[in-house]
Amino acid sequence: MDNINEPMYANGKICYIEIPALDIEASASFYQQVFGWRIRKGGDGSTSFDDTVGQVSGMWVLDRIPATETGFVISIMVDSIAATVDLIISQGGTIIKTDTDSSEKTAWFNDPAGNIFGLYQQ
């Protein structure tokens, strides 16, 4: 039986994201508080994350321009759009738009650096 706590490895799987930050500690705290991401410190001082199911990891970087224009949007799955919107606002993010009228609820938000991400509630 496969261990569901281990990441699935497969050709073509999205597995790693580098997120631009203005303040790495502020961004790490935001994603930890809002989404429950596990934060790790590397031996080189870098700050990395693992998502709540251990399938996607990444790190925050200072040498990139935040993605503040809508274009390519990565969405994060949540149990409740409404509860997550409240958390985002309380942790210093802003809500750009919400669509909770369909069977698949979505929203877009800016993180503390201004990056645009989506929320998805099935």
GIRAUR-V453197 format. One record per pair of residues at least 24 apart in sequence whose C-alpha atoms are under 10 Angstrom apart, sorted by the first residue. I is the first residue (numbers start at 1). GAP is how many residues later the second one is. Records with the same first field share a line. If there is no record, write none. Layout:
I=GAP, GAP
//
This chain:
4=49, 50
5=48, 49, 50
6=47, 48, 49
7=46, 47, 48, 49, 50
8=46, 47, 48
9=46
13=42, 43
14=41, 42, 43
15=35, 39, 40, 41, 42, 43
16=33, 34, 39, 40, 41, 42, 43
17=31, 32, 39, 40, 41, 42, 43, 57
18=30, 31, 39, 40, 41, 42, 43, 44, 46
19=29, 39, 40, 41, 42, 43, 45, 46, 47, 48, 94, 96
20=39, 40, 41, 42, 43, 44, 45, 46, 47, 93, 94, 95
21=38, 39, 40, 41, 42, 43, 44, 45, 46, 90, 91, 92, 93, 94
22=38, 39, 40, 41, 42, 43, 44, 90, 91, 92
23=37, 38, 39, 89, 90
24=24, 35, 36, 37, 38, 88, 89
25=35
26=65, 66, 85, 86, 87
27=33, 64, 65, 66, 84, 85, 86
28=31, 32, 84
29=62, 83
30=57, 58, 60, 61, 62, 63, 81, 82
31=57, 60, 80, 81
33=54, 55, 57, 58
34=44, 49, 50, 51, 52, 53, 54, 55, 56, 57, 59
35=41, 42, 43, 49, 52, 53
51=25
65=48, 49, 50
66=44, 45, 46, 47, 48, 49, 50
67=43, 46, 47, 48, 49, 50
68=42, 43, 45, 46, 47, 48, 49
69=45, 46, 47
70=38, 45, 46, 47
71=45
72=44, 45
73=35, 42, 43, 44, 45, 46
74=34, 42, 43, 44, 45, 46
75=31, 32, 33, 34, 41, 42, 43, 44, 45, 46
76=30, 31, 32, 41, 42, 43, 44, 45
77=29, 41, 42, 43, 44, 45
78=27, 28, 41, 42, 43, 44
79=40, 41, 42, 43
80=25, 26, 39, 40, 41, 42
81=24, 25, 26, 38, 39, 40, 41
82=25, 39
84=35
85=24, 34
88=24
//
